[in-house]
C-alpha cells in the first residue's frame, strides 16, 4: 500500500497492490473513499508510487516480468488515455527487441518521436491495438544513438508528451 497524488489535485490518493490488482482510491469525504482506477495483472510484482518526472502527479510504477510499467494520470475520465513508456534494460551487447513500448493509448493515436534537436525520428499510428513498440530505429531503418528523445502521442482529443532516455 502506498500514497501519492496521482491526479495532481494536491491530495494524495491511496494505491493498493492486492494480489495483482492495482487499485487507486480517492478520499471523497471524512472516512469515505471511492475507487477511481484499476489495473489487473496477476504477474505484478512490486509496486511503488513516486513523481518520477517532477510534474506534480505521482506515477504508479509496477514490476512485471521482463519490464517495468509506468502509469501516469489515473484520474477519472482520463484513465483510458494513460500512455506510458515501458522500458527494458538496454546493455551492450545484449540485443533487446522492445526497449520502449507504449501501451493503453486511444485507438488510432499518432506517435511521433523527436530528437532533442527537434528532428522527427519516427512516426507511427497505434491503430486498434492501442500499443506500439519502438525498435530504436528511425524512419529509414537506421538504429538511433543513445540520448534523450521526446515522444508525442496525439489522439482526437488529447496530446501527451513523454521524455525518453536511451542508454546503450
N, C-alpha and C positions, 0 to 999 in steps of 0.2 A: 504494500500500500504506500502511495506517495501523494504528495500535494504539489500543485503548481498551477499557475494562471495560464491555462491552455487557450482561453478565449480572449485574452487581452483586456479584460474589464477591470483589472486590478484586484480581483478577489480570487484566491486560489481555489481550484477545483480538486476533488478527491479522485485519484486514479488508482484503480484496484486491478491486480492480476489474480483472477480467480480461476485457476486450472486452465489457462489458455484463453480465458475470456478477459479482455482488457475493457474495463468499464470506467466511464468518466461520469462523476456525479457533481452537480452544481447545487449550492445552497440556495433554497428558494424562500427561506424564512427561518425563524428560530426552530432549530431541531427538525427541519424538513429539507429533504434533498430530492432532486429529480435526476434520473439518468439522462444524459444528453448525447452520449456516443458509445458505441461498442465495436470492438474488433474481436473476431473469434478465430483462433488457430491453435489447435492442441499442441503444436510444436513450439509455441512461445516459451522461451526460457526465462531469462531475467528481463526486467523492465525498469526503466528509470524515467524521470520527468525533469527536464532541465532546459533553460532557454539557451540553446546552443548558439544561435545566430544573433543574440542580443537585441531582438526586436520587441521585447516585452511580452511575448507569448511563449510559454514553455512548450517544447516539443516532447512527444512521447516516443521514447527510444526503446525498441524491442529487439531482443536477441532471438533470431530464428536460425534454423540450420543453414549454414553456408552464407548468411548475410545478416545485416542489421537493417531494420526498417525504422525510418524516422517519420513520424506523423506530426503535422503542424495544423493548427486552426481546426479544432474539433468542435466548434460551436454549432448549435442547431442551425439547419438550413445551409451550412457550408460543408458539412461532413462529406457530401457526395463530391465535392471539389477539394480534395485533400491530396494533391500530387506531392510526391516526395521522391527524393533520390535514395536508392538503396545501394550502398557501396560494398563491394567485396575488397578485401585487402589486395593490393597490387604490389608485388615484389618481384623484381627481376631475379632469375629468368623464368619465373612462373608465368604460364600463359593463362590469362583469365578472359573468358569469353564475354562476360557480362558485368563489367565493373560498375556501371551506372544503369540502374533500372528504375524507370518512372512508372508508378502504379496509381490506381484509383483516380484517373483523370476522367473528365466528362467525355462521352463519345465524340468522335470527330475533332478532338483537340489538336491544335498545331503546336509542335515543339520545335524551337529554334535554339541552337547552342552557338554562343558567340565567344570569341577570344576576348581578352581584356582590352585589346586594341579596338574592339567593336566590329571585327570582321566575322561575317557569318561562317561558321564552321560546318554545320549540318542542319538540315531542316527535315522534319518527319511529321506525318499525321498519325495519331494514335489509333484511329479507326474505332471499331466497335469493341476491340479487346480491352480498351481503356488502360493499356500499358505499352511501354516501348523500352527496349534495351539498347543503349548506345554502345556500339562496339569499339569506341575510341578511334573511329576513322572519320575523316572529313567527307565532304560531298564527292570528292574524286577518288575515295577509297584509300587515301594515304593515312597512316597512323599519325595521330596528333601527339605533340610533345607534352611533357609534364607541364603543369601550370594551372592557372585559375581560369575558369570558364563561367559564363553566365547562361543558364537555361531559362528561356522564356516560354511559358506554357499558356496558350490562348484558347479559350472556348468562346461560344457565342456571348456569354455574359460575364466572364471572368478573365483576368490576366494574373499570372503568378510568376515571380522570378525566384530562381534558386541559384546560389553560388555553389560551384563545384570545384573541388581541388583535386587535381590528378597528380599523384606522386608515383614515379616509376623507380 
